[in-house]
Amino acid sequence: MAKKIKNKIGRPKKGKSQINRNIVLDHAWETIQNVGFSDFRLAMVAESLGIRTPSLYNHVKDSEDIFAEIRKRALQLLGDTLEKNIKKTNSTKDRISNFLKSYRGFAKEFPHMYSLVIVSTESDPELKILGDRILELCMLAFQFEILDKEVVHRIRIIRSLVHGFIDLEREGGFGRKESVEESFLKLTESLETGKLW
């Protein structure tokens, strides 16, 4: 009588779907969400899948390969979130507010992924498509028609203000008792009107 082969690490368990690149990336995304990039190890992904680390190389090249794919996913997700929320309304004021809330909301919900979406995508054609989509959604929210020199400056100012707020909030930089939500509302109103104070 043939010996029954037990499930071992490195073999998918009976009834479980076969591991593929997308499943590995899904587990990598969840792992990074939990531990961040600096503490991320391929062994963590392997463990979550119930396989040995060398088996991952059937699906991904290395950590850099995973990080590149995670960045694409982060840009895609941010673009999807912004599009869904700014297209809910025809009001320019509401579009700006929804854009800014969604952007800040992404940073709060995906703190480790946020750092991936603020880096320029200009040098990578594949990423540029995703970055340009976010840029176009920003232009739609703020009703910028043509990406000329003046609009580039305005978008840089918007990004600087919003990112500065997000960064200070994340690092615990707002220590006084006044409402942080009220401060963000005032920042939003400033960008809606084009007046800083």
C-alpha positions, 0 to 999 in steps of 0.5 A: 500500500502506497504511503500517504503524502502529508502536506508540507510547507512548499506544497499547496494544501489540498483544496487550496488554490494554486499560488500565482504571482497575483496571490503572492503580491496580495500577501505582500501588500497585506504584509507591508500594510502591517509591518511597513517596508523597512521590516518587510521580509520575503520570508513573511510572505512565504510564511503567510502562504504556507510555503518555503521562501525559495518557492516565491522565486517561481512568481517574483524576482526579489523584493524590488520586483514586489516593491515595483508592483506594489507601487503600481497597485498603490497608484492605481488604488489612489487614482480609483479612489480619487476618481470615484469621489470627485465624480460624485458631484458636479459642484467645483467646490465639492469636487475640490473638497472630495479630492482633498479628503480622499487624498488625505484619507488614502494617506491615513488608510494606507500609511506605508503605501502613501510614500509610494504615490508622492514620488515623481513617475516621470522617468518610468513610462508604465508608472507615468500613465498611472501618475498622469491619471492622478494629475488629470483628476487633480486638474478636473477637481480644480478645473484646470483646463491646460497643463501649462507652466502656471498650472504646474506651479499651482499643482505643486503648491497644492501638493506641498500644502496637502502633503505638508499637512498630512506629514505633520499630522502623521508625525504628531506635529499638531499638538495644540488643542485646536481641532485638526479637522477644523484646520484641514477644513480651513486649508480646503477652503483656502484652496477652494477660494484661492486665498490663503487666509 
